[in-house]
Amino acid sequence: MWGEGGRFYWGRTEGEEQREVKGIVVLFAWISSQESHLKPFIDLYWSLGWSPLVCHVDFLTLFFTDKATSLAHGILDELLKVIKIRQLPIVLMSFSLGSKGCLYKVLQILDGKWQKGLKLDEYQLIRECICGQIYDSSPVDFTAELATRFLHHTSQRLFSPTRITSWMTKVVTSSLDAVFLSRFEAQRAEYWQSLYSSVSMGPFLIFCSEDDDLASYQIIINFSQHLNELGGDVRLVKWSNSPHVGHYSHHQTDYRSNLVEFLGKAATVFSQRRVFNGGTENLRSSCDSMFESSCSLHDALSSSESLRRVAIGPNDHFFPPSSSSKLEVKDGSSFHDEQKPNLFTSPSINPHGYLSQILFDVCVPKNVEGWDIKPITSNGKQSTVSARRRGPLNPIRCIRRSRL
């Protein structure tokens, strides 16, 4: 199906009624990609039980955000047709600049920034089904210089490199640079902010290479670390020498094993989310009065200067810390797992305090020095009791029953 700014289609549909569909994966392809380029990934996800929805983006969509927004609406409407019939886990996957071409607009729409009213309520159903994101040679920091390199790289793949094609590439990129230079920084900040704001949707799986000349390894590692700081569950799989968007063809075993594990985790997140949402609906009616009474307290706290902090850029966000945040960096057979310390501890009762005496009528002794152990005889049998020497009368013990 064609839309403004690109096209999208279902990768494979044969035997859809007979097979068990585990979920849906939306593939945001790289610029200048063809259907044949995506076929290995379509077959991979199909073999794992996931239905692939493929999106191809035109090059000019990178510069005209209205085209990207229109294409994102088309993809969400297509997903909505399926989700209304049967709710399935959805995973978003981006190749190279596919994150800039359409993915970030999908995230913005689901966040309610570009849609109001009834449509937003329907899209909320899709948001609840999204349970993970995958980045292959992505995300890419979109700048004017990078756009020039991508266009030059594309022209070399489509045409034989000659002086004329090189000259035409320079002319086109110079014209785009002159027209969109003022918009690049604004779009760049909006782009990164949208990616970071999706940290609560589910876990992340990122494939990258240290020698990738288009998708900078440093940019990707910074992206992974920032997601981890925001509380995300991130696994980064890197290779020292692997081509741009060619990791699967060169490392099929590692790629597939990490993908299978990730899809299983995403399906688990989806199941847990459905159980939680069902329990929330049952408790909602009984919590209305409590919510209304807490509104005044929330307003008072929100007016405090200590909580007034607004995100003004892609690196300025305020999120509560999460004890489950996790960053995994996997390199071949080696594995590195960084787990954040638990920031919250369960409450405990001091065994020597007054609360312990009131609840249990006992205070655990700190030492046993000065205790008298005297045997006494009761009914011809000898037993042992302990008594504290010169112990004072405990008034709390005396009034415990009346208090209760």
LINCORHU-V16883 format. One record per backbone hydrogen bond with DSSP energy under -0.5 kcal/mol. NH is the residue of the N-H (numbers start at 1). CO is the residue of the C=O. E is the energy in kcal/mol with one decimal. If there is no record, write none. Layout:
# LINCORHU-V16883
nh & co & e
NH & CO & E
NH & CO & E
This chain:
# LINCORHU-V16883
nh & co & e
3 & 6 & -2.9
5 & 3 & -0.6
6 & 3 & -1.8
7 & 56 & -2.1
8 & 1 & -2.7
9 & 54 & -2.1
11 & 52 & -3.1
16 & 13 & -1.4
19 & 15 & -1.6
21 & 19 & -0.7
22 & 20 & -0.6
22 & 49 & -3.1
23 & 49 & -0.9
24 & 89 & -2.7
25 & 51 & -2.1
26 & 91 & -2.6
27 & 25 & -0.6
27 & 53 & -2.6
28 & 26 & -0.7
28 & 93 & -3.2
29 & 27 & -1.0
29 & 55 & -2.6
32 & 57 & -0.6
33 & 30 & -1.5
37 & 34 & -0.6
38 & 34 & -1.1
39 & 35 & -0.7
42 & 38 & -2.4
43 & 39 & -2.8
44 & 40 & -1.7
45 & 41 & -2.4
46 & 42 & -2.3
47 & 43 & -2.2
48 & 44 & -1.0
49 & 46 & -1.3
50 & 45 & -2.6
51 & 23 & -2.6
52 & 50 & -0.5
53 & 25 & -2.6
54 & 9 & -3.0
54 & 52 & -0.5
55 & 27 & -2.9
56 & 7 & -3.0
58 & 5 & -2.5
61 & 58 & -0.7
62 & 59 & -1.5
63 & 60 & -1.3
64 & 60 & -2.0
65 & 63 & -0.8
67 & 64 & -0.6
68 & 64 & -1.3
69 & 65 & -2.3
70 & 66 & -2.3
71 & 67 & -2.2
72 & 68 & -2.2
73 & 69 & -2.0
74 & 70 & -1.7
75 & 71 & -1.9
76 & 72 & -2.3
77 & 73 & -2.4
78 & 74 & -1.8
79 & 75 & -2.2
80 & 76 & -2.2
81 & 77 & -1.3
82 & 78 & -0.9
83 & 79 & -2.6
84 & 80 & -2.0
85 & 82 & -0.7
86 & 82 & -2.4
89 & 22 & -0.6
90 & 129 & -2.6
91 & 24 & -2.5
92 & 132 & -2.0
93 & 26 & -3.0
94 & 134 & -2.6
95 & 28 & -2.5
96 & 136 & -2.1
98 & 95 & -3.0
99 & 96 & -1.0
100 & 97 & -0.6
101 & 97 & -2.5
102 & 98 & -1.8
103 & 98 & -1.8
104 & 99 & -2.1
105 & 102 & -0.6
106 & 102 & -1.8
107 & 103 & -2.1
108 & 104 & -1.8
109 & 105 & -2.4
110 & 106 & -2.3
111 & 107 & -1.3
112 & 109 & -1.6
113 & 108 & -2.2
119 & 116 & -0.6
121 & 117 & -1.2
122 & 118 & -1.8
123 & 119 & -2.4
124 & 120 & -1.5
125 & 121 & -0.6
125 & 122 & -0.9
126 & 122 & -0.7
127 & 123 & -2.1
128 & 124 & -1.9
129 & 125 & -0.7
129 & 126 & -0.8
130 & 126 & -1.3
131 & 90 & -2.6
133 & 203 & -2.0
134 & 92 & -2.9
135 & 205 & -2.7
136 & 94 & -2.9
137 & 135 & -0.6
137 & 207 & -2.5
138 & 207 & -0.5
142 & 140 & -0.8
143 & 141 & -0.8
147 & 143 & -2.2
148 & 144 & -1.7
149 & 145 & -1.9
150 & 146 & -2.5
151 & 147 & -2.3
152 & 148 & -2.3
153 & 149 & -2.5
154 & 150 & -2.5
155 & 151 & -2.4
156 & 152 & -1.7
157 & 153 & -1.2
158 & 154 & -2.1
159 & 155 & -2.5
166 & 162 & -1.9
167 & 163 & -2.3
168 & 164 & -2.6
169 & 165 & -2.2
170 & 166 & -1.9
171 & 167 & -2.0
172 & 168 & -2.5
173 & 169 & -2.4
174 & 170 & -2.0
175 & 171 & -2.0
176 & 172 & -2.5
177 & 173 & -2.3
178 & 174 & -2.0
179 & 175 & -1.9
180 & 176 & -2.8
181 & 177 & -1.0
183 & 180 & -0.7
184 & 180 & -1.3
185 & 181 & -0.6
187 & 183 & -2.7
188 & 184 & -2.5
189 & 185 & -2.3
190 & 186 & -2.0
191 & 187 & -2.4
192 & 188 & -2.2
193 & 189 & -2.0
194 & 190 & -1.8
195 & 191 & -1.6
196 & 192 & -2.3
197 & 193 & -1.9
198 & 194 & -0.5
198 & 195 & -0.9
199 & 196 & -1.4
201 & 198 & -1.7
202 & 199 & -0.6
203 & 131 & -0.7
204 & 233 & -2.9
205 & 133 & -2.1
206 & 235 & -2.6
207 & 135 & -3.3
208 & 237 & -2.1
210 & 239 & -2.6
212 & 209 & -1.1
216 & 214 & -0.9
220 & 216 & -2.0
221 & 217 & -2.5
222 & 218 & -2.1
223 & 219 & -2.0
224 & 220 & -2.3
225 & 221 & -2.2
226 & 222 & -2.3
227 & 223 & -2.1
228 & 224 & -2.0
229 & 225 & -2.1
230 & 226 & -1.6
231 & 228 & -1.3
232 & 227 & -2.9
234 & 232 & -0.7
234 & 326 & -3.5
235 & 204 & -2.0
236 & 328 & -4.1
237 & 206 & -3.4
237 & 235 & -0.5
238 & 236 & -0.6
238 & 330 & -2.2
239 & 208 & -1.4
246 & 243 & -1.9
250 & 246 & -1.2
251 & 247 & -2.1
255 & 251 & -2.4
256 & 252 & -2.6
257 & 253 & -2.3
258 & 254 & -2.1
259 & 255 & -1.9
260 & 256 & -2.8
261 & 257 & -1.9
262 & 258 & -2.1
263 & 259 & -2.7
264 & 260 & -1.8
265 & 261 & -1.9
266 & 262 & -2.7
267 & 263 & -2.3
268 & 264 & -1.7
269 & 265 & -2.3
270 & 266 & -2.2
271 & 267 & -2.1
272 & 268 & -2.6
273 & 269 & -2.3
274 & 270 & -1.9
275 & 271 & -2.0
276 & 272 & -2.4
277 & 273 & -2.7
278 & 274 & -2.0
279 & 275 & -2.1
280 & 276 & -2.2
281 & 277 & -1.9
282 & 278 & -1.5
283 & 279 & -1.4
284 & 280 & -1.1
285 & 281 & -0.6
287 & 283 & -0.8
287 & 284 & -0.8
288 & 285 & -0.7
291 & 287 & -2.3
292 & 288 & -2.2
293 & 289 & -1.9
294 & 290 & -1.3
295 & 291 & -0.8
295 & 292 & -0.7
296 & 292 & -0.6
297 & 293 & -0.5
298 & 294 & -2.3
299 & 295 & -2.4
300 & 296 & -1.8
301 & 297 & -2.2
302 & 298 & -2.7
303 & 299 & -1.1
304 & 301 & -1.5
307 & 304 & -1.2
308 & 305 & -0.9
309 & 307 & -1.4
312 & 310 & -0.6
313 & 316 & -0.6
316 & 313 & -1.6
317 & 315 & -0.5
319 & 317 & -0.6
325 & 322 & -0.9
326 & 232 & -1.9
327 & 338 & -1.6
328 & 234 & -2.8
329 & 336 & -2.2
330 & 236 & -3.4
330 & 328 & -0.5
331 & 334 & -1.5
334 & 331 & -1.8
336 & 329 & -1.8
338 & 327 & -2.3
339 & 337 & -0.6
340 & 325 & -1.1
343 & 341 & -0.5
351 & 349 & -0.5
353 & 350 & -1.6
357 & 353 & -1.2
358 & 354 & -2.3
359 & 355 & -2.5
360 & 356 & -2.3
361 & 357 & -1.5
362 & 356 & -0.7
364 & 351 & -1.2
371 & 368 & -1.3
372 & 387 & -1.7
373 & 371 & -0.5
374 & 372 & -0.7
374 & 385 & -1.1
376 & 383 & -2.0
378 & 381 & -2.9
381 & 378 & -1.5
383 & 376 & -2.2
385 & 374 & -1.1
387 & 372 & -1.5
389 & 370 & -0.8
391 & 388 & -1.5
395 & 393 & -0.9
398 & 394 & -1.1
399 & 395 & -1.5
400 & 397 & -0.6
403 & 399 & -2.2
404 & 400 & -2.2
